[in-house]
Every structure is written in structure tokens, then in C-alpha cells.
């Protein structure tokens, strides 16, 4: 069983992790806005902030695991059921509240990061299609057809001149 001091230290660490996770969530929100506005400088700032926050979160997680290992060597710090079994009964609900908040915040971060990744993926595909068009390369599957300015259909695999001289 953890002592009261150990439990308080564990909760304080989780509160720190939650604050960093909240900061990460705000950074991810800023990154989404920068991506949709195509603000290169803001994207670079957000990327740097994300790396820093992730590094800090990983450091705190390593610290949490080391502390738990020292306090109770038989407990797997990644198995919350084992960790909670060592928390004194009178502190369990408080600890559970903080761990739940951390999990929810980290899940929100993961979702937003996936959304941002999808935005990046779509922007990359668009850029690749534009470049392929400018180079006169096919950009769509062979069975797809496009329509010219006068309504005539042509195959997407036919090269089209962008500029005629």
C-alpha cells in the first residue's frame, strides 16, 4: 500500500501531466487553425511546441513509473488496476478523478492530432495533384474521365497542356 505522501506525490504528478496535456491540446487546436489558414510560421511554432510538450510528458511519465517502481516494486506502473490497488481507500476517489481527467485530455489530444494529420494528408495530396497537372502527368485513375471547358469528355490519363504557346 502506498503511503499518504506517496499518493499525494502521485496525484501531483498526474496533475502536472494533465496541465501539460491541456497545453498540448491547445497547441493542437492552434495547429489546426494554422493548417487551415496555411500559416507556415504558426505551423512551425506549433510543431516546436508539440515536441517540447511531448518531451515533458514523456519525462513525467518516466518519473511516475520510476516512483511507482520504487514505492512498490511488484506493481506494473502501466496497469492502473495494480496502481489503484495500492492507493489508500480514502484517497482512491481523488486519485481516480485526476487519472480520468488525464486520460480524457490525452484522448482529446490523440483525436485532434489525427484530425490535423488528415488535414496535412489532404493538403499533400492536393499539392501532388497540382504538381502532376503542371507537369502534364495523369492524376486520376484511368477509368475516370474529366470534362473540358466546352463539355467534351476526355480521359484523365491523357496529358493536357496547361499553357499553349
C-alpha positions in Angstrom: 0.0 0.0 0.0 1.2 3.5 -0.9 1.7 6.0 2.0 -0.4 9.1 2.1 2.7 11.1 1.0 3.3 8.8 -2.0 -0.3 9.0 -3.1 -0.2 12.8 -2.9 3.0 12.9 -4.9 1.5 10.5 -7.5 -1.6 12.8 -7.7 0.6 15.9 -8.0 2.5 14.2 -10.9 -0.8 13.3 -12.6 -2.0 16.9 -12.2 1.2 18.1 -13.8 0.7 15.7 -16.7 -2.9 16.9 -17.1 -1.7 20.5 -17.3 0.8 19.6 -20.0 -1.8 17.5 -21.9 -4.1 20.5 -21.7 -1.4 22.8 -23.1 -0.8 20.2 -25.8 -4.5 20.2 -26.7 -4.4 24.0 -27.1 -1.3 23.7 -29.2 -3.1 21.1 -31.4 -6.1 23.4 -31.7 -3.7 26.2 -32.8 -2.0 23.9 -35.2 -5.4 23.0 -36.8 -6.1 26.7 -37.3 -2.7 27.3 -38.7 -3.1 24.4 -41.1 -6.5 25.5 -42.3 -5.1 29.1 -42.8 -1.9 27.8 -44.3 0.2 29.8 -41.9 3.6 28.3 -42.3 5.2 30.3 -39.4 2.5 29.3 -36.9 2.7 25.7 -38.1 6.4 25.7 -37.3 5.8 27.2 -33.9 3.1 24.6 -33.1 5.4 21.8 -34.2 8.1 23.0 -31.9 5.7 23.4 -29.0 4.3 19.9 -29.6 7.8 18.4 -29.5 8.6 20.2 -26.3 5.3 19.3 -24.6 5.6 15.6 -25.7 9.1 15.5 -24.3 7.9 16.9 -21.0 5.0 14.5 -20.8 7.3 11.6 -21.5 9.7 12.7 -18.8 6.9 13.0 -16.3 5.6 9.5 -17.3 9.1 8.0 -16.8 9.2 9.7 -13.4 5.8 8.3 -12.5 6.9 4.8 -13.5 10.2 5.1 -11.6 8.5 6.3 -8.4 5.9 3.6 -8.5 8.6 1.0 -9.1 10.5 2.3 -6.0 7.4 2.6 -3.8 6.0 -0.9 -4.7 8.3 -3.0 -6.9 5.6 -5.6 -7.6 3.3 -3.0 -9.2 3.3 -2.7 -13.0 3.1 1.2 -13.4 1.3 0.8 -16.7 -1.5 -1.4 -15.2 -3.8 1.1 -13.5 -5.7 -1.7 -11.6 -2.5 -2.6 -9.9 -1.7 1.0 -9.1 -5.1 1.7 -7.7 -5.0 -1.4 -5.6 -2.1 0.3 -3.7 -3.8 3.6 -3.1 -5.3 4.0 0.3 -9.1 3.8 0.3 -9.7 7.3 1.5 -7.6 8.7 -1.5 -8.9 6.5 -4.3 -11.7 8.7 -5.5 -9.5 11.8 -5.6 -6.8 9.8 -7.5 -9.4 8.3 -9.9 -10.8 11.8 -10.7 -7.3 13.1 -11.7 -6.4 10.0 -13.7 -9.7 10.1 -15.5 -9.2 13.8 -16.4 -5.7 12.9 -17.7 -7.0 10.1 -19.8 -9.8 12.2 -21.3 -7.4 15.0 -22.1 -4.9 12.7 -23.7 -7.7 11.0 -25.8 -8.8 14.5 -27.0 -5.2 15.2 -27.9 -5.0 12.0 -29.9 -8.2 12.7 -31.8 -7.1 16.3 -32.6 -3.7 15.1 -33.7 -5.4 12.6 -36.1 -7.6 15.4 -37.5 -4.5 17.5 -38.0 -2.8 14.6 -39.7 -5.7 14.2 -42.0 -5.6 17.9 -42.9 -1.9 17.6 -43.7 -2.6 14.4 -45.8 -5.3 16.1 -47.9 -3.1 19.2 -48.4 -0.3 17.0 -49.5 -2.5 15.1 -52.0 -3.8 18.4 -53.4 -0.3 19.7 -53.8 0.8 16.5 -55.5 -2.1 16.6 -57.9 -1.4 20.3 -58.8 2.2 19.5 -59.4 1.3 16.4 -61.5 -1.1 18.6 -63.6 1.5 21.3 -64.1 3.9 18.5 -65.2 1.3 17.1 -67.6 1.1 13.8 -65.7 -2.1 11.8 -65.2 -3.5 12.5 -61.7 -6.7 10.3 -61.6 -7.4 6.6 -62.1 -7.5 5.5 -65.8 -11.3 4.9 -65.7 -12.1 8.4 -64.5 -13.0 11.0 -67.1 -12.9 14.8 -67.0 -14.7 17.4 -68.9 -13.1 20.2 -70.8 -14.2 23.8 -70.9 -16.6 23.0 -73.8 -18.1 20.0 -72.1 -16.1 17.4 -74.1 -15.1 14.3 -72.1 -11.5 13.2 -72.1 -9.6 10.5 -70.2 -7.7 11.6 -67.1 -4.7 9.6 -68.5 -4.4 11.9 -71.5 -1.9 14.6 -70.8 -3.3 18.1 -71.1 -1.3 21.2 -71.7 -1.7 23.8 -69.1 -0.3 26.5 -71.4 -0.2 26.6 -75.1 2.4 28.7 -76.9 
